[in-house]
Amino acid sequence: MINRERILNTFLNFALIDAPSRSEREVAEKIISVLEPLGFKITMDEAGDSLGGNCGNLYAVLEGEDSSLPPLLFCAHMDTVQPCYFKHIITEDDGKIRSDGNTIVGADDVTAIAEILEAVTAVYDNRLQHRTIELLFTVAEEESCQGSRLFDFSQIKSEQCYVLDYNGEVGNCAIAAPAKLSFTAEIHGKSAHAGFSPEKGVNAIAAMAQAITKIKQGRISETATLNIGTITGGNSINVVPDYCAIKGEIRDKTTEDAVKIAMALEHDLTHHCAALGAKLDFNYEVLYSSFGVSSSHSVITRYQKACRSLGMNPKLEYTLGGSDCNILTEFGITGIVIANGMHNCHSTEEYTTVDEMISVAEILINLMTSD
């Protein structure tokens, strides 16, 4: 039922598009060109305008022929991380697809796009009875899911969703994911001439450096991570710097736990700054909340049934990565994140395989057509 050559070509055609966050227009137009002939009703929102991008979230719906089956939503994102420009994609004899090592290949999340499009095309070509199928292709997912947060979820009919955006073995899925917050810490010292009177200054960079050495980073507990991602400060080599700032993120199993870590971080930084005569400004923002689904929920048992019908034994996992599923949960849609045949994501060693994309497309067809 799955056309091997077609799904491969679909992946390659989309992967060759340079589509970093806020530049997804060409991807969206190609998706529309596939879905419109299949009878999908398609709309694009104005999320791109709000984000300063060239494209909004793409929503498509195909009314079901089997009214006894509840509608289901399938979600993927259209943007990729960088480096993504001028890809040279290599398809090996065993079906492995990778880049030449200078860029990503785009498996995150182009595999999902190819799998969804192949599944709905196969449903159409084979005249399969299906439920109402809703598709959501989001923008700026790689920027903390900013695109999906702007989507009007009131138009969604489905109460359940499958988000295709999970690294690892096909059949596995994430049934829980953490909250994520960003933080900014700004240290204010006192400027002075670096040669004439350095003792009159309070070096903000030095204060920040001492504070950072005392902050535990990486995996700080069984469920939490903390990462300082950027640091800036100073404006001239002959001036004692009076400003230094860091930005980072915190993830933990609940929003409340993540906020507690942020508060503890602020307390520790304030203490270290005060000891050196500097002052601290600290702010944080919750980018998305956590989600978790009971293993007995129908959104999971339906997925398990679909996988097992194809000879797979799905594993239910907890992930420390976020996705549009976190946002969907906030808006009352219960979902899980399913593995879609992408590996080593967010690196130039990223790859996928044709066989995995075929398997995922088969899972999707089962979900679209069975109870």
Buried (B, 14 or more C-beta within 10 A) or exposed (E): EBBEEBBBEBBBEBBBBBBBBBBBBBBBEBBBEBBEEBEBEBEBBEBBEBBEBBBBBBBBBBBBBEEEBBBBBBBBBBBBBEBBEEBEBEBEEEBBBBBEEEBBBBBBBBBBBBBBBBBBBBBBEEEBEBBBBBBBBBBBBBBBBBBBBBBEBEEBEBBBBBBBBBBBBBBBBBBBBBBBBBBBBBBBBBBBEBEEEEEEBBBBBBBBBBBBEEBEEEEBEEBBBBEBEEBEBBEEEEBBBBBBBBBBBBBBBBBEBBBBBBEBBBEBBBEBBEEBEBBBBBEBEBBBBBBEBEEEBBBBEBBBBBBEEEEBEBBBBEBBBBBBBBBBBBEEBBBBBBBBBBBBBBEBEBBBBBBBBBBBBBBBBBBBBBE
